[in-house]
Structures are given as C-alpha cells and as structure tokens.
Amino acid sequence: MEEKLMTQSAASLFEQLIVFVVQLFVIVDPLAAVPTFLAITVAHSKQERRAIARRGCSIGLLAIVFFLVVGPSLLKYFAINTSAVQISGGLLLFVIALELLYGNPTGTQTSSKEERLAEKKEDVSVTPLAIPLLAGPGAIVTCLVFSSQASGALSVLVLIGGALIVFITAYLLLHWADELARVFGELGMKVAVRIVGLILAFIAVQYVINGITAIWPGVQIHS
C-alpha cells in the first residue's frame, strides 16, 4: 500500500513538472525573444552577446525562483486567493496571446522605446532581457498559480527544477541566437510566435475556467 502511494506521488510530481515546464516555456517564449535579443545587443560581439544571455537567464531564473518560494506567502499576506490569481492571470495571459497571434510586440515585455534605450546600454542582462523579456508578468503569474497549488516543499523543489530546465533551454536558444535567426528567417520566427500565441490562449482560458469553477463549484464547464 505504501509503495503504491509513493508511486502515485512520484507520478503526480512528474506530471506537475511536465505541465509546469511546458506552460512556463510557452509563456517565457525564448524563441520569440531571439529577434529582440539580437536587436538590443546589436553593438556587441557574439561572445559578449553570449555572456549577456548567460547573465540575463541567470537573473531571470532567480526572479522566478523568488516568486515560486515567496509567492504563496505574498498572496496570504495580501489575502488573495488562488482563484483571483487564476482569473486575473488568465485574462493577462490572454491579452498577451492575442498580441502574439496578431504579430505585435507584447506590451508586457519590451516597448520600442526600451529597446532603443537598451541598444545604448553596455549591459542589458538585467533590463530589459531578464526582466521583463524573460521573467515578465506572464511568467510571474504562472509561478504564483503553481506555487499556490504546491502540496509541500518537495512540490516546490520540483517547480524550481522545472524553472531551471526552462531557463537552461532559454539560454541555449539565446546562445545560438545568430544561427537560429539564419535558419528560421523572419517568416519562420513569425510563424513560431503565432503558434506560441495560440497555445498561450488555450492556457489562459483554462486558467480562467479553473478560477471560476473553484469559486462556484456548481458551475459545470464540459470539455
């Protein structure tokens, strides 16, 4: 019996890891960040860009880990329940998804003014690369939702491991940003951004559905 429970617990944690990694990766969307990253580091050499990518991803990961660990306490302090985070977060993510679907730069990431200012900065690893390009409002909302549903310290550690996987992948994509831009081209990048936007819209709507059904358990939303 105990062995069965341990197997179920391990399976549950693994499922949590996979779902979190997929959702966070879609929201961080490092592939869509490649053109912006190249634009704000246009005055830097390839080696300098790679160093900036490494620092930016490290700082972004630290920001995400902070909200995974401290998030539930913050929500409790401000008396905010999980349903409120799910509904408001879902609405925010849906707005971001629409902007991606229409091929517009998202207002929650970097504005054209910020990109122009970034081009003049020697180090863009903190802003705008780490925050808000990688660890933006959408990623923070996702962390708050998952951390508030975590069943214990082990569950939080699994989420931190998932965040590590996402940001290592993000670093690898930015590390090879020049090569990716050549392989995919402008059209390929636009197609990838729109596909990510569509998936993000599904996730956003599901967040809202989960929040509504948590508030009103009697509401039946059939799949």
Sequence and secondary structure as in RCSB ss.txt:
>XXXX:A:sequence
MEEKLMTQSAASLFEQLIVFVVQLFVIVDPLAAVPTFLAITVAHSKQERRAIARRGCSIGLLAIVFFLVVGPSLL
KYFAINTSAVQISGGLLLFVIALELLYGNPTGTQTSSKEERLAEKKEDVSVTPLAIPLLAGPGAIVTCLVFSSQA
SGALSVLVLIGGALIVFITAYLLLHWADELARVFGELGMKVAVRIVGLILAFIAVQYVINGITAIWPGVQIHS
>XXXX:A:secstr
 HHHHHHHHHHHHHHHHHHHHHHHHHHH HHHHHHHHHHHTTTS HHHHHHHHHHHHHHHHHHHHHHHHHHHHHH
HHTT  HHHHHHHHHHHHHHHHHHHHTT   TTS  HHHHHHHHH S  IIIIIIIIIIS HHHHHHHHHHHHT 
 SHHHHHHHHHHHHHHHHHHHHHHHTHHHHHHHHHHHHHHHHHHHHHHHHHHHHHHHHHHHHHHH TT     
